[in-house]
Amino acid sequence: MIREAFIFLFTPTSAIAKKYGFLYQSIALQARYHRCKKAWLPHLKNCQDLFLATVKALPRKKSVVILGSAHLHEIPMHLLEKNFESITLVDVIHPIRHHLLAKRTSRVKLITQDLSGSLASLENLQSLEDLYELKDKLAQETLFNFDADLIVSGNLLSQLALLPIEAIEKKIKRALTLEEKDVLCTGFAEIHLKNLSACKGTKLIYADREVTYRDPKGDEIYKGHYPVNFSGYEKVKEWSWLLAPLKEASKDYSIEMKIEAYKSVEPS
Ligand SMILES: C[S@@+](CC[C@H](N)C(=O)[O-])C[C@H]1O[C@@H](n2cnc3c(N)ncnc32)[C@H](O)[C@@H]1O
């Protein structure tokens, strides 16, 4: 508890990250990692194996960019340091230990950025149509542009529409229908992919593509999925990740994600 309070007080946090609770979520994610490490191991091993296989095939291994770096559970810092000279971590919030590391070594650079481009505008939205308009406007903009030997998008894709959806539901005082949510989830994910495709370098994507809730007997009680067009990428692997074993999020259900990994198709 004292440790968490210290982290809460001393982690550098942008106004936008503070406003939308990213620091709290970052601390909660780290705590969940420690509680669920055993259940997460197969997922983490898949991420690391795929990362190492991708690195092996790179024509050059100087620089890497990780989008949605969080605590680097999926690709730990020691693997990045072992394989690349220059490491750039991009997230809306970075853990304090990454700030301290970036101070000690010029090899590690932190970029604090809202990769959805939407957060600063959420307060001005008055209707669902405003949010659709914002999405269409963002689809015309360059939200990020990195140049590196490898760029990894690390389980960020499904997160990008969450706060916009939450903000508009609060504003219009009703829950969005599944169809409305799908339009937004698909839209924000494809904007991310469009920006990622324009970046220079090999790209590797880890994305949670389906969520399944199971009751204590293991029977499915809910499955959710939204369409995303991954053109320009090839699926290299998929697996399931037991994100929250029974009793972690609730005593009534466990939560399982289907993870899909994609690699950019290199021009021949
Ligand atoms: C599931 S975590 C990623 C896990 C991470 N790749 C790892 O190895 O541990 C999702 C991350 O995306 C970040 N994120 C969510 N929305 C974002 C946004 N709009 N811009 C930048 N980062 C965002 C969160 O702060 C969080 O750190």
The ligand as an SDF file (V2000), in Angstrom:
LIG
                    3D

 27 29  0  0  0  0  0  0  0  0999 V2000
   -2.6710   -3.5600  -22.1350 C   0  0  0  0  0  0  0  0  0  0  0  0
   -1.5400   -2.2730  -21.8800 S   0  0  0  0  0  0  0  0  0  0  0  0
   -0.2200   -2.7280  -22.9350 C   0  0  0  0  0  0  0  0  0  0  0  0
    0.6470   -3.7930  -22.3620 C   0  0  0  0  0  0  0  0  0  0  0  0
    2.1120   -3.6080  -22.7020 C   0  0  0  0  0  0  0  0  0  0  0  0
    2.3360   -3.6750  -24.1280 N   0  0  0  0  0  0  0  0  0  0  0  0
    3.0220   -4.5660  -21.9510 C   0  0  0  0  0  0  0  0  0  0  0  0
    3.9330   -5.1370  -22.5290 O   0  0  0  0  0  0  0  0  0  0  0  0
    2.8580   -4.6930  -20.7310 O   0  0  0  0  0  0  0  0  0  0  0  0
   -2.2000   -0.9370  -22.8240 C   0  0  0  0  0  0  0  0  0  0  0  0
   -1.3790    0.3220  -22.7000 C   0  0  0  0  0  0  0  0  0  0  0  0
   -1.9110    1.2360  -23.6450 O   0  0  0  0  0  0  0  0  0  0  0  0
   -1.8650    2.5170  -23.1010 C   0  0  0  0  0  0  0  0  0  0  0  0
   -2.8490    3.3510  -23.7880 N   0  0  0  0  0  0  0  0  0  0  0  0
   -4.1960    3.2380  -23.7680 C   0  0  0  0  0  0  0  0  0  0  0  0
   -4.7560    4.2020  -24.5150 N   0  0  0  0  0  0  0  0  0  0  0  0
   -3.7270    4.9310  -25.0180 C   0  0  0  0  0  0  0  0  0  0  0  0
   -3.6580    6.0670  -25.8510 C   0  0  0  0  0  0  0  0  0  0  0  0
   -4.7660    6.6520  -26.2970 N   0  0  0  0  0  0  0  0  0  0  0  0
   -2.4380    6.5500  -26.1800 N   0  0  0  0  0  0  0  0  0  0  0  0
   -1.3050    5.9620  -25.7060 C   0  0  0  0  0  0  0  0  0  0  0  0
   -1.3030    4.8840  -24.9070 N   0  0  0  0  0  0  0  0  0  0  0  0
   -2.5000    4.3890  -24.5580 C   0  0  0  0  0  0  0  0  0  0  0  0
   -2.1750    2.3320  -21.6320 C   0  0  0  0  0  0  0  0  0  0  0  0
   -1.6590    3.4060  -20.8720 O   0  0  0  0  0  0  0  0  0  0  0  0
   -1.4750    1.0080  -21.3450 C   0  0  0  0  0  0  0  0  0  0  0  0
   -0.1980    1.2540  -20.8370 O   0  0  0  0  0  0  0  0  0  0  0  0
  1  2  1  0
  2  3  1  0
  2 10  1  0
  3  4  1  0
  4  5  1  0
  5  6  1  0
  5  7  1  0
  7  8  2  0
  7  9  1  0
 10 11  1  0
 11 12  1  0
 11 26  1  0
 12 13  1  0
 13 14  1  0
 13 24  1  0
 14 15  1  0
 14 23  1  0
 15 16  2  0
 16 17  1  0
 17 18  1  0
 17 23  2  0
 18 19  1  0
 18 20  2  0
 20 21  1  0
 21 22  2  0
 22 23  1  0
 24 25  1  0
 24 26  1  0
 26 27  1  0
M  CHG  2   2   1   9  -1
M  END
$$$$
